[in-house]
Amino acid sequence: MPNNASTEHKPTERVLDILELLASNPAGLTLTEISTQIKASKSTILPIMHTLAKRRFAAFDDRSYRYTIGLGCYCIGSAYTSSFNALDFIRQQMRAVVKETAEICQLGLLDKNQVLYVAKEEAPDDKVRIVSYVGKRLPAYTSAIGKALLSNKSRTELQELYPDELEAYTAKTITSLDVLKEELLKVQKLGYSEEFGEYSEDTRCIAVPLRRNGEVILAISVSVPAYRMTDEKKENIIRALLEAQQVIEIYLKNKNISADQLVIYH
């Protein structure tokens, strides 16, 4: 969004100004003091203060007639802190996967019909690296991590996500929704997804979905240059990912963390 005051919504801006003002004045402010500092009439801000107090984003002391920051703001701040801790926790598990597999591990979520990569952990001392970065997007049907994210989607939902033909990026790219749905059923059965040269011919990838209350909200993957993938390495990667999946899903359930809360850090 352009950094231009004319694009801001004035009533919303006023509410945020009040909250910032209360946050920086822990002793509280009277209605007159708030009115003076944000340069708005008392008649304009009084209904705002009543609403903030009712929703517990502000607290009113009827002895001092002062407003202070409310419990609602604390709850929002706690959610922010919790989601930060959740991302840090997930990255710890990703580092454990990297240590076990010696390959890059990535975290992604589904943004419409694309994978959005929100975190990665590089393999140490890797002379041949998989080129990737946080913020990267790929069509979900072309990658293992995307298939993991799509794994619970119905045929109808897939059609809504991909109303047009599936573009081929290599000779191995899935270009049929029916074939894609078959792949997703395999993911549900096996517990992990695979991709071999479907977006980049020289790369293999394995991924697992991360669920909260039965809903797939994230996925983690390990990507490997094709020449390094052996049957033994594949089994090791699957084992490491499934172990991380179990730990992360318990954490997400206990903390009630959503994917949207995690992505704000990137």
C-alpha positions as CSV (number, residue, x, y, z in Angstrom):
1,M,0.0,0.0,0.0
2,P,1.3,3.5,-0.8
3,N,2.7,5.4,2.1
4,N,0.2,8.3,1.7
5,A,-1.9,9.8,4.4
6,S,-4.8,10.3,1.9
7,T,-5.1,6.5,1.5
8,E,-5.8,6.0,5.3
9,H,-9.3,5.5,6.6
10,K,-9.7,8.4,9.1
11,P,-12.1,6.8,11.6
12,T,-9.8,3.8,11.8
13,E,-6.8,6.0,12.0
14,R,-8.4,7.8,15.0
15,V,-9.0,4.6,16.9
16,L,-5.4,3.5,16.3
17,D,-4.1,6.9,17.4
18,I,-6.1,6.5,20.7
19,L,-4.8,3.0,21.4
20,E,-1.2,4.1,20.7
21,L,-1.7,7.1,23.0
22,L,-3.1,4.9,25.8
23,A,-0.3,2.4,25.4
24,S,2.3,5.1,25.9
25,N,0.6,6.6,28.9
26,P,0.3,3.8,31.5
27,A,-1.1,6.2,34.2
28,G,-4.1,6.9,31.9
29,L,-5.6,9.9,30.3
30,T,-8.8,11.8,30.7
31,L,-11.2,12.3,27.8
32,T,-10.1,16.0,27.5
33,E,-6.4,14.9,27.4
34,I,-7.1,12.4,24.7
35,S,-9.1,14.9,22.7
36,T,-6.3,17.4,22.9
37,Q,-3.5,15.1,22.0
38,I,-5.2,13.5,18.9
39,K,-6.8,16.8,17.9
40,A,-10.4,15.7,17.8
41,S,-13.4,17.0,19.6
42,K,-14.6,15.2,22.8
43,S,-18.0,14.6,21.1
44,T,-16.2,12.8,18.3
45,I,-14.1,10.5,20.5
46,L,-16.6,9.8,23.3
47,P,-18.5,7.1,21.4
48,I,-15.1,5.6,20.4
49,M,-14.0,5.4,24.0
50,H,-17.4,3.9,25.1
51,T,-17.0,1.2,22.4
52,L,-13.3,0.5,23.3
53,A,-14.2,0.2,27.0
54,K,-17.2,-2.1,26.2
55,R,-15.0,-4.3,24.1
56,R,-12.2,-4.2,26.8
57,F,-9.6,-2.5,24.6
58,A,-9.7,0.4,27.0
59,A,-10.5,0.5,30.7
60,F,-12.2,3.5,32.4
61,D,-11.7,4.4,36.1
62,D,-14.8,6.2,37.3
63,R,-12.9,7.7,40.3
64,S,-10.1,9.4,38.3
65,Y,-12.1,9.6,35.0
66,R,-9.0,8.3,33.2
67,Y,-8.8,5.7,30.4
68,T,-6.0,3.2,30.3
69,I,-5.1,0.4,27.9
70,G,-7.4,-2.6,28.2
71,L,-7.3,-6.3,28.5
72,G,-8.3,-6.8,24.9
73,C,-5.1,-5.2,23.7
74,Y,-3.2,-7.5,26.0
75,C,-4.9,-10.6,24.5
76,I,-4.0,-9.4,21.0
77,G,-0.4,-8.8,22.0
78,S,-0.3,-12.3,23.6
79,A,-1.5,-13.8,20.3
80,Y,1.3,-12.0,18.5
81,T,3.9,-13.3,20.9
82,S,2.4,-16.8,20.8
83,S,2.6,-16.9,17.0
84,F,6.2,-15.7,17.1
85,N,7.0,-18.5,19.5
86,A,5.2,-21.0,17.3
87,L,7.3,-20.0,14.3
88,D,10.4,-20.3,16.4
89,F,9.3,-23.7,17.6
90,I,8.6,-24.9,14.1
91,R,12.0,-23.7,12.9
92,Q,13.6,-25.7,15.7
93,Q,12.0,-28.8,14.4
94,M,13.0,-27.9,10.9
95,R,16.6,-27.6,12.0
96,A,16.3,-31.1,13.5
97,V,15.1,-32.4,10.1
98,V,18.1,-30.7,8.4
99,K,20.5,-32.2,11.0
100,E,19.0,-35.7,10.3
101,T,18.9,-35.4,6.5
102,A,21.7,-32.9,5.6
103,E,19.2,-31.2,3.1
104,I,17.2,-28.0,3.0
105,C,13.9,-27.9,4.9
106,Q,11.2,-25.5,4.0
107,L,7.8,-24.4,5.6
108,G,5.0,-23.3,3.3
109,L,1.3,-22.4,3.4
110,L,-1.4,-22.3,0.7
111,D,-2.2,-18.8,-0.6
112,K,-5.1,-19.3,-3.0
113,N,-3.7,-21.9,-5.4
114,Q,0.0,-21.2,-4.7
115,V,2.5,-22.3,-2.1
116,L,4.0,-19.4,-0.2
117,Y,7.3,-20.3,1.4
118,V,7.4,-18.7,4.9
119,A,10.6,-20.2,6.4
120,K,13.6,-22.3,5.4
121,E,16.6,-23.9,7.1
122,E,19.6,-24.5,4.9
123,A,21.8,-27.6,5.0
124,P,25.3,-26.8,6.4
125,D,28.3,-27.0,4.0
126,D,26.2,-27.9,1.0
127,K,28.2,-27.3,-2.2
128,V,25.1,-27.9,-4.4
129,R,22.2,-25.9,-3.0
130,I,18.5,-25.8,-3.9
131,V,17.8,-22.2,-4.9
132,S,15.0,-21.0,-2.7
133,Y,14.0,-18.1,-0.5
134,V,11.3,-17.0,2.0
135,G,8.5,-15.3,0.1
136,K,8.9,-17.5,-3.0
137,R,5.7,-18.8,-4.6
138,L,5.0,-21.8,-6.8
139,P,1.9,-23.4,-8.2
140,A,0.8,-25.8,-5.6
141,Y,0.2,-28.7,-8.0
142,T,3.8,-28.7,-9.1
143,S,5.5,-29.4,-5.8
144,A,5.5,-31.9,-2.9
145,I,4.8,-29.2,-0.4
146,G,1.9,-28.0,-2.5
147,K,0.4,-31.5,-2.8
148,A,0.7,-31.8,1.0
149,L,-1.2,-28.5,1.4
150,L,-3.8,-29.6,-1.1
151,S,-4.1,-33.2,0.2
152,N,-7.6,-32.7,1.9
153,K,-9.1,-30.8,-1.0
154,S,-12.1,-32.3,-2.9
155,R,-12.3,-32.6,-6.6
156,T,-14.7,-29.6,-6.6
157,E,-12.3,-27.5,-4.5
158,L,-9.5,-28.3,-6.9
159,Q,-11.6,-27.2,-9.8
160,E,-12.3,-23.9,-8.0
161,L,-8.6,-23.4,-7.3
162,Y,-7.6,-24.3,-10.9
163,P,-10.5,-23.3,-13.3
164,D,-8.1,-23.2,-16.2
165,E,-5.7,-25.8,-17.6
166,L,-2.7,-26.8,-15.4
167,E,0.4,-25.3,-17.0
168,A,3.3,-27.8,-17.7
169,Y,6.7,-26.6,-16.4
170,T,8.5,-29.8,-17.3
171,A,7.5,-33.0,-19.1
172,K,6.6,-34.5,-15.7
173,T,4.3,-31.8,-14.5
174,I,0.8,-33.0,-13.6
175,T,-1.7,-31.3,-16.1
176,S,-4.9,-33.1,-15.2
177,L,-7.0,-32.5,-12.2
178,D,-8.1,-36.1,-12.1
179,V,-4.4,-37.2,-11.9
180,L,-3.8,-34.6,-9.3
181,K,-6.7,-35.9,-7.2
182,E,-5.3,-39.4,-7.4
183,E,-1.9,-38.0,-6.2
184,L,-3.7,-36.4,-3.3
185,L,-5.4,-39.6,-2.3
186,K,-2.0,-41.2,-2.2
187,V,-0.8,-38.5,0.2
188,Q,-3.7,-39.2,2.5
189,K,-2.9,-42.9,2.4
190,L,0.9,-42.7,2.8
191,G,1.0,-39.6,5.0
192,Y,3.6,-37.8,2.8
193,S,3.8,-36.4,-0.7
194,E,6.5,-36.6,-3.4
195,E,7.6,-34.6,-6.4
196,F,10.2,-35.6,-8.9
197,G,11.1,-33.0,-11.5
198,E,7.6,-31.6,-11.9
199,Y,8.7,-28.0,-11.5
200,S,12.5,-28.3,-11.8
201,E,13.8,-31.3,-13.6
202,D,16.8,-31.7,-11.4
203,T,15.1,-31.7,-8.0
204,R,13.3,-34.2,-5.9
205,C,11.1,-33.2,-2.9
206,I,9.2,-34.9,-0.1
207,A,6.7,-33.1,2.2
208,V,4.2,-33.7,5.0
209,P,1.1,-31.7,5.8
210,L,0.8,-30.0,9.2
211,R,-2.8,-30.1,10.6
212,R,-4.6,-28.3,13.4
213,N,-7.9,-29.8,14.4
214,G,-7.9,-31.9,11.2
215,E,-7.3,-29.0,8.9
216,V,-4.2,-28.8,6.8
217,I,-2.8,-25.3,7.5
218,L,1.0,-25.7,6.8
219,A,3.4,-28.1,5.3
220,I,7.2,-28.8,5.6
221,S,9.4,-30.3,2.9
222,V,12.9,-31.5,2.2
223,S,14.3,-30.8,-1.3
224,V,17.2,-32.7,-2.7
225,P,19.2,-32.5,-6.0
226,A,18.0,-35.5,-8.0
227,Y,21.5,-37.1,-8.2
228,R,21.7,-37.3,-4.4
229,M,18.4,-39.1,-3.8
230,T,18.8,-42.7,-2.9
231,D,16.3,-45.2,-1.5
232,E,18.1,-44.9,1.9
233,K,18.0,-41.1,1.9
234,K,14.4,-41.1,0.9
235,E,13.4,-43.3,3.8
236,N,15.5,-41.2,6.2
237,I,13.8,-38.0,5.0
238,I,10.3,-39.5,5.4
239,R,11.1,-40.6,8.9
240,A,12.5,-37.2,9.9
241,L,9.6,-35.3,8.4
242,L,7.0,-37.6,10.1
243,E,8.7,-37.2,13.4
244,A,8.7,-33.4,13.1
245,Q,5.1,-33.5,11.9
246,Q,4.0,-35.2,15.1
247,V,5.7,-32.8,17.4
248,I,4.6,-29.7,15.5
249,E,1.0,-30.7,15.2
250,I,0.8,-31.3,19.0
251,Y,2.2,-27.8,19.5
252,L,-0.2,-26.2,17.0
253,K,-3.2,-27.9,18.7
254,N,-2.2,-26.9,22.2
255,K,-1.4,-23.3,21.2
256,N,-4.3,-22.9,18.8
257,I,-2.0,-21.2,16.2
258,S,-3.2,-20.5,12.7
259,A,-1.1,-20.1,9.5
260,D,-2.1,-16.5,9.1
261,Q,-0.6,-15.7,12.5
262,L,2.8,-17.1,11.4
263,V,3.0,-15.4,8.0
264,I,3.0,-11.9,9.5
265,Y,6.7,-12.3,10.4
266,H,7.7,-12.5,6.7
